[in-house]
């Protein structure tokens, strides 16, 4: 089991207890935490547990970022199966055993469960974030967020349970991708004839970002690095990624043309009104009877997701496709954790 972490003092203890409570034989697992120079008590807590439980190890990540952490952990591990975990989640107690069984049963290269998104804080804003990030209007048709009735082949799963030999065959995680490294790696699996399976009976409680500021940063970075994923893979992995940037570009084009033509000005207003109606009606259906403030916050959350991702995507398209920033070391973009 490999866990990249940075300043996870709030979650790390409950994650370790969750791991130790799993029904998988403890003498057959190793848990490798990779700490990216945390400034809180994350590493201290890991070392406290490792002194009591030999299956737990810590590896330092001087590069600090997630893809480096994952690659360090893979190289430090000894098992034939590698399960990636995230500190912002709680896993069912049969998580390891079910995923390992499914990985073997389906002869897959990666299997994973589905998210049950939980609030990252006890606030109305955090609850609105859960509603928006669990609905197709907010995040498209990603199966692991929306769920399914039966096991199915997909383009990506959260975190992942991998056969170790997949890393020998297609390489490790791309260090250029400070975000979206999972998307690129899963795309590489499929490109090389591999198989990814989602097991919806395995439900992961994922704790979403607690406020709109952190949500905005996260989705901006997802959008920013998505064009680089496409560039690495040679083609887009999904079509849903294009909706936010195309929406924003259409607004920009119609606004500019609307200065010179009444028709385009009307089209611009019509698009804004239609978008607003979709957001309002969706928010009403999600918050009916749950309070006015939750409705307002949900209405705000949807455009925060769409515009943050869309603006990030447009900037990433320019930065990586035209400027080739990823090929210049002094252009590395630091990820906001």
Legacy VTK file of the C-alpha trace (Angstrom):
# vtk DataFile Version 3.0
C-alpha trace
ASCII
DATASET POLYDATA
POINTS 337 float
0.000 0.000 0.000
1.426 3.376 -0.939
0.273 6.744 0.438
1.612 10.117 -0.729
1.015 12.741 1.941
1.695 16.337 2.872
0.320 18.142 5.922
-2.319 15.478 6.597
-2.242 15.716 10.399
-6.043 15.912 10.440
-6.527 12.649 8.521
-3.396 10.516 8.905
-4.252 8.889 12.232
-7.711 7.737 11.179
-6.291 6.503 7.864
-3.696 4.331 9.595
-6.313 2.930 11.976
-8.486 2.225 8.925
-5.603 0.339 7.278
-4.819 -1.661 10.411
-8.478 -2.711 10.697
-8.580 -4.209 7.176
-9.470 -7.908 6.886
-6.475 -8.610 4.626
-3.720 -10.659 6.403
-1.361 -8.124 7.957
1.664 -10.367 7.376
1.074 -10.038 3.632
1.053 -6.260 3.373
3.429 -3.351 3.710
2.300 0.257 4.020
4.636 2.906 2.631
3.906 6.537 3.445
5.807 9.122 1.411
5.937 12.430 3.225
6.600 15.564 1.182
8.316 17.550 3.939
5.161 18.203 5.956
5.243 21.214 8.251
2.692 19.785 10.681
2.734 16.535 12.698
2.071 14.198 9.759
5.513 12.590 9.692
5.700 12.452 13.486
2.434 10.512 13.631
3.565 8.112 10.885
6.791 7.384 12.769
4.867 6.821 16.002
2.763 4.157 14.311
5.747 2.629 12.493
7.521 2.107 15.833
4.562 -0.035 16.930
3.653 -1.701 13.636
6.554 -2.980 11.486
4.363 -3.108 8.359
4.335 0.718 8.302
7.262 2.611 6.780
7.966 6.235 5.937
9.931 7.415 2.916
10.899 11.059 2.546
10.023 12.855 -0.676
12.428 15.784 -1.196
10.672 16.713 -4.445
7.430 17.086 -2.428
4.972 16.462 -5.260
2.590 13.537 -5.742
4.048 11.819 -8.851
7.496 11.781 -7.246
5.977 10.330 -4.066
4.199 7.572 -5.974
7.326 6.612 -7.889
9.461 6.559 -4.733
6.932 4.298 -3.027
6.688 1.929 -6.001
10.456 1.540 -6.099
10.613 1.006 -2.335
7.842 -1.605 -2.307
8.219 -5.385 -2.505
4.720 -6.661 -3.272
3.300 -8.038 -6.529
0.216 -5.835 -6.142
0.314 -2.123 -5.361
-2.666 -0.300 -3.862
-2.591 3.468 -3.879
-4.391 5.207 -1.027
-5.263 8.830 -0.338
-5.246 10.363 3.106
-8.529 12.225 2.455
-10.561 9.036 2.411
-11.982 6.233 4.525
-12.014 2.727 3.071
-14.337 -0.247 3.672
-12.698 -2.915 5.829
-12.613 -5.401 2.948
-11.090 -2.832 0.571
-7.782 -4.607 -0.047
-9.201 -8.117 -0.187
-12.002 -7.272 -2.649
-9.800 -5.249 -4.994
-7.058 -7.877 -5.047
-9.660 -10.563 -5.774
-11.191 -8.490 -8.589
-7.788 -7.641 -10.049
-7.039 -11.354 -10.399
-10.569 -12.338 -11.446
-10.770 -9.824 -14.300
-7.102 -10.126 -15.274
-7.097 -6.330 -15.126
-4.181 -3.953 -14.733
-6.008 -1.565 -12.425
-9.205 -1.861 -10.411
-10.863 0.595 -8.066
-14.039 1.471 -6.252
-16.371 4.455 -6.360
-16.475 7.598 -4.290
-19.111 8.479 -1.748
-18.244 12.144 -1.315
-18.381 13.538 2.213
-18.083 17.153 3.449
-14.560 18.256 4.297
-15.938 20.424 7.109
-19.158 20.882 9.062
-20.294 23.942 7.105
-23.012 24.772 4.586
-20.332 25.577 2.011
-18.718 22.169 2.429
-22.105 20.463 2.049
-22.771 22.447 -1.143
-19.418 21.295 -2.528
-20.447 17.672 -1.946
-23.727 18.188 -3.831
-22.074 19.865 -6.829
-19.173 17.434 -7.120
-21.505 14.438 -6.963
-23.785 15.545 -9.811
-23.331 15.229 -13.611
-23.835 18.980 -14.078
-20.846 19.528 -11.819
-18.406 16.842 -12.927
-19.765 15.184 -16.074
-20.192 11.434 -16.409
-17.260 10.176 -14.337
-18.508 6.753 -13.212
-16.549 6.583 -9.970
-18.217 9.807 -8.765
-21.736 8.982 -9.921
-21.804 5.235 -9.302
-22.973 2.177 -11.218
-24.932 -1.004 -10.536
-22.313 -3.549 -11.581
-18.609 -3.935 -12.278
-17.649 -2.219 -15.504
-14.683 -1.311 -17.689
-13.867 2.398 -17.359
-11.227 4.953 -18.364
-10.176 5.754 -14.787
-10.774 4.849 -11.143
-9.852 6.695 -7.952
-6.489 5.774 -6.428
-6.210 2.262 -7.916
-5.078 -1.304 -7.239
-2.381 -2.228 -9.770
-0.417 -5.245 -10.844
3.184 -4.386 -10.139
4.347 -5.516 -13.565
2.317 -2.739 -15.222
4.952 -0.286 -13.995
7.711 -2.426 -15.509
5.840 -2.567 -18.829
4.713 1.033 -19.306
6.736 3.021 -16.762
5.786 4.871 -13.582
3.863 8.100 -13.009
4.929 11.101 -15.074
6.720 13.677 -12.865
5.742 16.501 -15.248
2.131 16.106 -14.110
1.801 17.705 -10.704
-1.931 17.116 -11.145
-3.793 14.544 -13.256
-0.951 12.008 -13.107
-3.595 9.307 -12.531
-5.448 10.287 -15.707
-2.296 10.065 -17.785
-1.208 6.765 -16.268
-4.632 5.197 -16.746
-4.689 6.513 -20.299
-1.326 4.855 -20.856
-2.694 1.554 -19.514
-5.543 1.616 -22.052
-3.274 2.794 -24.858
-1.073 -0.237 -24.253
-3.985 -2.684 -24.365
-4.579 -2.874 -20.617
-7.821 -3.021 -18.687
-9.280 -0.827 -15.932
-12.325 -2.019 -13.965
-14.517 -0.117 -11.528
-16.102 -2.147 -8.719
-19.036 -0.032 -7.457
-19.699 -2.309 -4.467
-16.423 -0.959 -3.043
-17.435 2.434 -1.685
-14.738 4.892 -0.621
-15.731 7.760 1.648
-13.859 10.684 0.121
-13.635 13.975 2.024
-14.017 16.837 -0.440
-12.292 20.211 -0.237
-13.764 22.118 2.720
-14.239 25.535 1.075
-14.668 27.180 -2.311
-11.166 28.657 -2.307
-9.517 25.241 -2.128
-12.057 23.795 -4.554
-11.296 26.550 -7.061
-7.564 25.899 -6.824
-8.011 22.160 -7.242
-10.217 22.390 -10.332
-8.043 25.107 -11.845
-5.048 22.790 -11.542
-7.004 19.846 -12.942
-7.839 21.974 -15.975
-4.326 23.380 -16.246
-2.636 19.989 -16.521
-5.293 18.256 -18.628
-3.889 19.493 -21.991
-0.497 18.135 -20.930
-2.127 14.745 -20.281
-3.577 14.840 -23.800
-0.205 15.845 -25.207
1.514 12.971 -23.428
-1.082 10.440 -24.586
-1.319 11.814 -28.110
-5.120 12.111 -27.839
-7.774 13.162 -25.305
-8.810 10.328 -22.994
-12.391 11.598 -22.580
-14.778 14.043 -24.235
-16.243 15.448 -20.992
-13.071 17.470 -20.382
-13.893 19.823 -23.274
-17.237 21.115 -21.953
-15.979 23.856 -19.550
-13.282 25.367 -21.843
-15.625 25.326 -24.852
-18.320 27.027 -22.781
-15.924 29.771 -21.682
-14.522 30.255 -25.180
-18.032 30.517 -26.593
-18.866 33.231 -24.072
-15.709 35.147 -24.925
-16.306 34.909 -28.676
-19.987 35.883 -28.425
-19.171 38.811 -26.118
-16.590 40.165 -28.577
-18.812 39.652 -31.610
-21.747 41.097 -29.707
-20.031 44.473 -29.711
-20.455 44.555 -33.495
-23.677 42.579 -33.954
-26.989 42.549 -32.085
-27.512 38.902 -33.075
-24.341 37.781 -31.293
-25.191 39.960 -28.290
-28.562 38.200 -28.034
-26.857 34.807 -28.404
-24.452 35.736 -25.583
-27.335 36.703 -23.283
-29.275 33.576 -24.234
-26.327 31.340 -23.355
-25.850 33.067 -20.001
-29.566 32.800 -19.193
-29.715 29.131 -20.224
-26.643 28.314 -18.134
-28.079 30.175 -15.158
-31.391 28.348 -15.448
-29.649 24.951 -15.524
-27.637 25.842 -12.418
-30.661 27.190 -10.531
-32.945 24.268 -11.406
-30.255 21.692 -10.595
-29.491 23.403 -7.285
-33.191 23.527 -6.440
-33.588 19.804 -7.062
-30.550 19.016 -4.910
-31.427 21.292 -1.986
-35.213 21.211 -1.957
-36.322 21.701 1.646
-32.754 21.888 2.966
-32.490 25.634 3.408
-31.960 28.810 1.403
-28.254 29.182 2.207
-27.448 25.674 0.978
-29.297 26.482 -2.261
-27.327 29.723 -2.720
-23.996 28.066 -1.971
-24.776 25.220 -4.389
-25.651 27.738 -7.117
-22.257 29.366 -6.560
-20.317 26.097 -6.429
-21.268 24.908 -9.924
-19.775 27.924 -11.767
-16.725 27.835 -9.471
-16.056 24.298 -10.743
-16.790 25.078 -14.398
-14.931 28.374 -14.678
-11.913 27.277 -12.602
-11.462 24.148 -14.688
-12.210 25.892 -17.986
-9.838 28.809 -17.396
-7.146 26.399 -16.205
-7.625 24.270 -19.325
-7.309 27.239 -21.691
-4.169 28.423 -19.919
-2.747 24.899 -19.920
-3.448 24.565 -23.642
-1.467 27.719 -24.313
1.298 26.937 -21.828
1.988 23.334 -22.748
0.909 23.113 -26.386
2.296 26.402 -27.665
4.947 27.451 -25.127
6.083 23.865 -24.340
6.543 24.929 -20.717
6.918 21.341 -19.499
10.149 21.062 -21.502
11.706 23.998 -19.653
12.777 23.291 -16.088
12.292 26.867 -14.937
8.620 26.702 -15.922
7.583 23.966 -13.454
4.348 24.971 -11.791
4.050 24.366 -8.093
0.966 22.562 -6.927
-1.081 24.142 -4.176
-1.716 21.455 -1.646
LINES 1 338
337 0 1 2 3 4 5 6 7 8 9 10 11 12 13 14 15 16 17 18 19 20 21 22 23 24 25 26 27 28 29 30 31 32 33 34 35 36 37 38 39 40 41 42 43 44 45 46 47 48 49 50 51 52 53 54 55 56 57 58 59 60 61 62 63 64 65 66 67 68 69 70 71 72 73 74 75 76 77 78 79 80 81 82 83 84 85 86 87 88 89 90 91 92 93 94 95 96 97 98 99 100 101 102 103 104 105 106 107 108 109 110 111 112 113 114 115 116 117 118 119 120 121 122 123 124 125 126 127 128 129 130 131 132 133 134 135 136 137 138 139 140 141 142 143 144 145 146 147 148 149 150 151 152 153 154 155 156 157 158 159 160 161 162 163 164 165 166 167 168 169 170 171 172 173 174 175 176 177 178 179 180 181 182 183 184 185 186 187 188 189 190 191 192 193 194 195 196 197 198 199 200 201 202 203 204 205 206 207 208 209 210 211 212 213 214 215 216 217 218 219 220 221 222 223 224 225 226 227 228 229 230 231 232 233 234 235 236 237 238 239 240 241 242 243 244 245 246 247 248 249 250 251 252 253 254 255 256 257 258 259 260 261 262 263 264 265 266 267 268 269 270 271 272 273 274 275 276 277 278 279 280 281 282 283 284 285 286 287 288 289 290 291 292 293 294 295 296 297 298 299 300 301 302 303 304 305 306 307 308 309 310 311 312 313 314 315 316 317 318 319 320 321 322 323 324 325 326 327 328 329 330 331 332 333 334 335 336
